[in-house]
Amino acid sequence: MSHFAAEMKRNGLGGDNAVPLLIGGATTSRAHTALKIAPNYDGPVVYVPDASRAVGVVTRLLSIEMRDDYVAEIAADYEKARAQHASKKGVALVPLAAARANAAKLDYAPVRPKMLGVTVLKNLDLAEIAKYIDWTPFFQTWDLTGRFPAILDDATVGEAARNVFRDAQAMLGQIIEAQLSNPWLTANAVFGLFPVTRENEDIAFVGADGTALMTWHGLRQQQERPDGKPQQSLADFVAPTGDYAGAFAVTAGLGIESKLAEFEAQHDDYRAIMLKSLADRLAEAAAEWLHREVRTRYWGYAAGEALDSEALIAEKYIGIRPAPGYPACPDHTAKGGLFGLLDAEANAGMGLTESFAMTPAASVAGFYLAHPEARYFAISKIDRDQLEDWARRAQYSIPEASKWLAPLL
């Protein structure tokens, strides 16, 4: 995103009549926008935390009366955020060699998957997938804060939450009912389970003939840790030899454009946003459903698992599914190898943009790790030595590596 902002400036989109740049998504924040993105562009850069606010933001940016004051307000807010960040004590980093020496030492007995290789699942049953929806993030899309179902009875936002939830349930029913005749959207999935080997932060997925199909080039924490706490890498949850791992890609946004165009032709922004938000929830629910299927059936390392929806949302199961772009796996380029490994375009109808954003937008992709001690964590900063090491392993030039890992530098 920082690179994109710089490219907008280089191509003359800034200046007096600048094209605004709106930043949003699960891996963005106000602080990241102020510190890393806005300084690269001489036009308005606005962090929009959810889709429901986009209309209001654009209205102010287009308004002759409101634009200048609004842009000045945003600039002042970002300057305040940068000043607050500068006043904080910097993160102390250790050399990469020392971080590797302090890696977690985790022994376990790997379980061979019942089914190795790639499995394709098309036209998923939306009624079944909907049972796995986590509704709490849905309300955040509408700027309603609180956990579901308690938010429905909240003294402040309860009425609004009940109204939007009622409308969501009605539309979800329409989506499910239409699946067999004139679908509003289609959900597909593809996943693969493979033998893997590990060296430092790299996890190599191996084919039947023993050759590496793709290598996931990971990263390791370099910030100082309390005594007895390791500098973690996701690769630590994989045995050096004899282990297995998986990859997956799911989407619930195939064919959605037709229905969105219908709503937009009717100037019905509310239903268009509702459909997009439900597609996002169905994609996340499909990822949850698929992970359960993998744990209990296809891999089978948790064949006796019996967890209710609340336990699934709380991630009480064994294993994790880290996704590229999130704190434990902040490298978005990992999606390139993952999509190639699964042939996600042919098998699920999914694609990647040149900046590794997934299409359709309502999509989820990541990896499966089965170690019983596997947990999520954050890689917040890396030092120059790890940047150079990652660039060598991933076969990027230092400038290319710096572009992709810019938020960590």
C-alpha positions in Angstrom: 0.0 0.0 0.0 2.9 2.3 0.7 4.3 1.5 -2.7 0.9 2.1 -4.3 0.7 5.6 -2.7 4.2 6.4 -4.0 3.2 5.3 -7.5 0.1 7.5 -7.4 2.4 10.5 -6.6 4.9 9.5 -9.3 2.1 9.3 -11.8 0.9 12.8 -11.0 -2.3 11.9 -9.2 -1.5 14.2 -6.3 -1.2 17.9 -6.0 -3.9 20.6 -6.0 -6.6 18.4 -7.6 -5.4 15.2 -6.1 -7.3 11.9 -6.4 -8.1 10.7 -2.8 -6.7 7.4 -1.6 -9.0 5.4 0.7 -7.4 2.7 2.8 -9.3 -0.1 4.4 -9.3 -3.8 5.1 -8.6 -6.3 7.9 -4.9 -5.7 8.0 -4.9 -1.9 8.0 -5.2 0.6 10.8 -5.2 4.4 11.4 -1.6 4.2 12.8 -0.3 2.2 9.8 -2.0 4.6 7.4 -0.5 7.7 9.2 3.0 6.2 9.6 3.6 4.2 6.5 1.2 5.2 3.7 0.2 8.9 3.9 3.8 10.2 3.9 4.2 8.7 0.4 1.5 10.7 -1.3 0.7 14.4 -1.6 -3.0 14.0 -1.8 -5.7 13.0 0.8 -5.1 9.6 2.3 -8.1 8.5 4.5 -8.3 5.4 6.7 -11.8 4.0 6.3 -12.3 1.2 8.9 -15.4 -0.3 7.4 -17.5 -0.2 4.2 -20.4 1.6 5.8 -18.3 4.7 6.3 -17.0 5.0 2.7 -20.1 6.9 1.4 -19.7 9.6 4.1 -16.0 9.9 3.5 -16.4 10.3 -0.2 -19.2 12.8 0.2 -17.0 15.1 2.3 -14.1 14.7 -0.1 -16.3 15.7 -3.1 -18.0 18.6 -1.3 -16.7 22.1 -2.2 -17.7 23.3 1.3 -16.4 20.4 3.4 -13.4 19.1 1.5 -10.6 21.5 2.7 -11.6 21.4 6.3 -12.0 17.6 6.2 -8.6 17.1 4.5 -6.9 19.4 7.1 -8.6 17.5 9.9 -7.3 14.2 8.6 -3.8 15.6 8.1 -3.7 17.0 11.7 -4.9 13.6 13.1 -2.2 11.7 11.2 0.4 14.2 12.4 -0.7 13.6 15.9 -0.5 9.8 15.4 3.1 10.2 14.1 4.1 12.3 17.0 2.6 9.8 19.5 4.5 7.0 17.7 7.8 9.0 17.8 7.5 9.6 21.5 7.2 5.9 22.3 10.3 3.8 23.1 11.5 2.0 20.0 11.3 -1.8 19.6 14.6 -3.4 20.6 15.6 -6.1 18.0 18.0 -9.0 18.3 20.2 -10.3 15.4 18.5 -13.0 13.3 21.1 -15.6 14.3 20.2 -15.0 18.0 16.5 -15.1 17.2 17.0 -18.5 15.5 19.0 -19.8 18.4 16.1 -18.9 20.6 13.5 -20.6 18.5 10.8 -22.7 20.2 11.8 -26.4 20.5 8.5 -28.3 20.1 8.5 -32.0 19.7 5.4 -34.0 18.7 4.4 -37.0 16.7 3.0 -35.9 13.2 -0.2 -37.5 12.0 -0.2 -38.6 8.3 -3.3 -37.2 6.5 -5.8 -39.7 5.3 -5.8 -38.0 1.9 -2.7 -36.4 0.4 -2.8 -34.0 -2.5 -5.3 -31.5 -3.8 -9.0 -31.7 -3.2 -11.6 -29.6 -5.0 -15.0 -28.8 -3.6 -17.3 -26.7 -5.8 -20.7 -25.1 -5.2 -20.7 -25.6 -1.5 -24.0 -25.9 0.3 -24.7 -22.3 1.5 -27.2 -23.5 4.1 -24.6 -25.7 5.7 -21.9 -23.0 5.5 -24.2 -20.4 7.0 -24.2 -22.4 10.3 -20.6 -21.5 10.8 -21.0 -17.7 10.4 -19.4 -15.6 13.1 -21.7 -12.6 13.3 -19.7 -10.3 15.5 -17.5 -8.9 12.6 -20.7 -8.4 10.6 -21.9 -5.7 13.0 -18.5 -4.0 12.8 -19.1 -3.5 9.1 -22.0 -1.3 10.1 -20.0 0.5 12.8 -21.9 -1.3 15.5 -19.5 -2.4 18.3 -20.3 -5.4 20.5 -20.2 -9.2 20.5 -23.0 -11.2 19.1 -25.6 -12.1 20.4 -25.2 -9.7 23.3 -25.1 -6.7 20.9 -28.8 -7.3 20.1 -29.8 -6.2 23.6 -27.2 -3.5 24.0 -28.7 -0.3 25.5 -27.0 2.0 23.0 -26.8 0.1 19.7 -29.2 -2.8 20.3 -32.1 -1.4 18.2 -29.9 -0.7 15.3 -28.2 -4.1 15.6 -31.5 -5.9 15.7 -32.7 -4.0 12.6 -29.6 -4.8 10.5 -29.5 -8.4 11.7 -33.1 -8.8 10.7 -32.4 -7.5 7.3 -29.3 -9.8 7.1 -31.3 -12.9 8.0 -33.9 -12.0 5.4 -31.2 -11.6 2.6 -29.3 -14.7 3.7 -32.5 -16.7 3.4 -32.9 -15.3 -0.2 -29.3 -16.2 -1.0 -29.7 -19.8 0.2 -33.1 -20.2 -1.5 -31.8 -19.0 -4.8 -28.7 -21.3 -4.8 -30.3 -24.1 -6.8 -32.2 -22.0 -9.4 -30.7 -18.5 -9.9 -27.8 -18.1 -7.5 -26.8 -14.7 -6.1 -23.4 -16.1 -5.5 -21.4 -19.3 -5.5 -18.9 -20.7 -3.0 -16.0 -22.9 -4.0 -13.1 -24.4 -2.1 -9.8 -26.1 -2.8 -7.3 -27.4 -0.3 -4.2 -29.6 -0.3 -2.4 -31.7 2.2 1.3 -32.5 1.6 4.5 -33.8 3.2 6.7 -30.9 4.3 10.2 -30.3 5.3 11.5 -27.3 7.3 14.7 -25.3 7.4 14.8 -22.2 9.7 11.7 -20.2 8.6 11.1 -22.0 5.3 8.5 -24.7 4.9 8.8 -26.8 1.7 5.7 -28.6 0.4 6.8 -31.8 -1.2 5.2 -33.8 -4.0 4.9 -37.6 -4.4 8.3 -37.8 -6.1 10.0 -36.0 -3.3 10.6 -32.7 -5.1 9.5 -29.4 -3.6 6.3 -28.1 -5.1 6.6 -24.7 -3.4 8.3 -23.2 -0.4 6.6 -20.9 2.0 9.3 -18.4 3.0 8.4 -17.4 6.6 9.6 -14.7 9.0 10.7 -14.8 12.6 10.1 -12.4 15.5 13.2 -10.3 16.2 11.9 -8.1 19.0 13.4 -8.7 22.4 11.4 -11.3 24.4 11.1 -11.8 28.2 13.4 -14.5 29.6 12.2 -18.0 28.7 10.0 -16.7 25.8 11.2 -17.7 22.2 11.4 -15.6 19.1 8.6 -17.3 17.2 8.2 -18.4 13.6 5.3 -20.4 12.2 7.9 -22.9 10.9 8.6 -23.8 14.5 5.3 -25.7 14.5 6.6 -28.0 11.8 9.0 -30.9 12.5 12.2 -30.7 10.4 11.3 -34.0 8.6 8.4 -36.4 8.5 5.7 -33.8 9.0 2.7 -32.6 7.0 1.0 -29.3 6.3 -1.8 -27.9 4.2 -3.0 -25.0 2.2 -6.5 -23.8 1.3 -8.4 -21.2 -0.7 -12.1 -20.5 -0.5 -14.4 -18.0 -2.0 -18.1 -17.1 -1.6 -18.1 -14.3 -4.1 -18.4 -16.0 -7.5 -21.1 -14.5 -9.6 -22.0 -11.7 -7.2 -21.4 -8.9 -9.7 -24.7 -9.5 -11.4 -26.8 -9.1 -8.3 -24.7 -6.1 -7.2 -25.3 -4.4 -10.6 -29.0 -5.0 -10.1 -28.9 -3.2 -6.7 -26.8 -0.4 -8.1 -29.1 0.1 -11.0 -31.9 0.6 -8.4 -29.6 3.0 -6.4 -30.0 0.6 -3.5 -26.6 1.1 -1.8 -27.9 -0.5 1.4 -28.7 -3.9 -0.1 -25.5 -3.8 -2.1 -23.4 -3.3 1.0 -25.5 -5.9 2.8 -24.8 -8.5 0.1 -21.1 -7.8 0.1 -20.9 -8.1 3.9 -22.8 -11.4 3.8 -20.5 -12.7 1.1 -17.6 -11.8 3.3 -19.2 -13.7 6.3 -20.0 -16.7 4.1 -16.3 -16.8 2.9 -15.1 -16.8 6.5 -17.7 -19.4 7.4 -16.6 -21.6 4.5 -13.0 -21.4 5.8 -14.2 -22.4 9.3 -16.3 -25.3 7.9 -13.5 -26.5 5.6 -10.9 -26.4 8.4 -13.2 -28.6 10.5 -13.7 -31.0 7.6 -9.9 -31.2 7.2 -9.2 -31.7 10.9 -11.8 -34.4 11.3 -12.0 -36.2 7.9 -9.4 -35.5 5.3 -6.4 -35.1 7.6 -8.1 -36.8 10.6 -5.7 -35.7 13.3 -8.8 -34.6 15.3 -11.3 -37.2 14.2 -13.1 -37.2 17.6 -13.5 -33.4 17.7 -16.9 -32.3 19.0 -17.0 -28.5 19.3 -20.1 -26.2 19.1 -20.1 -22.9 17.2 -19.0 -20.9 20.2 -16.0 -23.1 20.7 -15.1 -22.9 17.0 -15.2 -19.1 17.0 -13.0 -19.2 20.1 -10.6 -21.5 18.2 -10.6 -24.2 20.8 -9.6 -26.8 18.2 -6.1 -28.2 17.6 -4.1 -26.5 14.9 -4.2 -23.2 13.2 -4.8 -21.7 9.7 -2.5 -18.7 9.3 -3.3 -16.4 6.4 -0.8 -14.3 4.5 -1.1 -10.7 5.4 -2.0 -11.3 9.1 0.4 -10.7 12.0 2.0 -14.1 12.2 2.4 -14.2 8.4 2.6 -10.6 7.3 4.0 -11.4 3.8 1.3 -11.1 1.2 3.5 -12.6 -1.5 3.0 -16.1 0.1 -0.3 -16.1 -1.6 1.4 -16.4 -5.0 3.0 -19.8 -4.1 -0.2 -20.9 -2.3 -2.4 -20.2 -5.4 0.1 -22.0 -7.6 0.3 -25.0 -5.4 -3.5 -25.4 -5.4 -4.1 -24.0 -8.9 -6.8 -21.9 -7.2 -7.8 -20.2 -10.4 -8.8 -23.4 -12.2 -10.0 -25.2 -9.2 -11.9 -22.5 -7.3 -12.3 -19.6 -9.7 -10.0 -17.4 -7.6 -7.3 -15.0 -8.7 -4.6 -12.6 -7.4 -4.0 -9.0 -8.4 -0.4 -7.7 -9.0 -0.4 -6.6 -5.3 -1.6 -10.0 -4.1 -5.2 -9.0 -3.3 -7.6 -11.9 -3.9 -10.4 -12.0 -6.3 -13.4 -12.3 -5.8 -13.1 -10.0 -2.8 -15.1 -12.4 -0.6 -12.2 -14.9 -0.4 -10.0 -16.4 2.2 -6.7 -18.3 1.8 -4.1 -19.7 4.1 -2.2 -22.6 5.4 -2.9 -25.5 7.8 -0.6 -26.4 10.7 -1.6 -29.3 13.0 0.9 -29.0 15.8 -1.1 -29.2 19.1 0.9 -26.2 20.5 0.5 -24.1 17.3 -0.7 -20.6 18.2 -1.0 -17.2 16.5 1.4 -14.4 17.4 2.6 -11.1 15.9 5.7 -10.3 13.9 5.9 -6.5 14.4 9.4 -5.5 13.3 12.3 -7.1 11.5 15.9 -5.9 11.1 18.0 -5.5 8.0 19.7 -8.9 8.4 16.3 -10.7 8.2 15.2 -8.5 5.3 18.4 -9.5 3.4 18.0 -13.2 4.4 14.3 -13.3 3.3 15.1 -11.6 0.0 17.8 -14.2 -0.7 15.4 -17.1 0.2 12.5 -15.7 -1.7 14.7 -14.6 -4.6 13.8 -10.9 -4.5 16.1 -7.9 -4.9 16.5 -5.8 -1.7 14.3 -3.0 -3.1 11.6 -5.6 -4.0 11.8 -7.2 -0.6 11.7 -3.8 1.1 8.5 -3.0 -0.9 6.7 -6.2 0.2 7.9 -6.1 3.8 7.7 -2.3 4.2 5.3 -2.4 7.2 7.8 -4.4 9.2 10.8 -2.2 8.6 
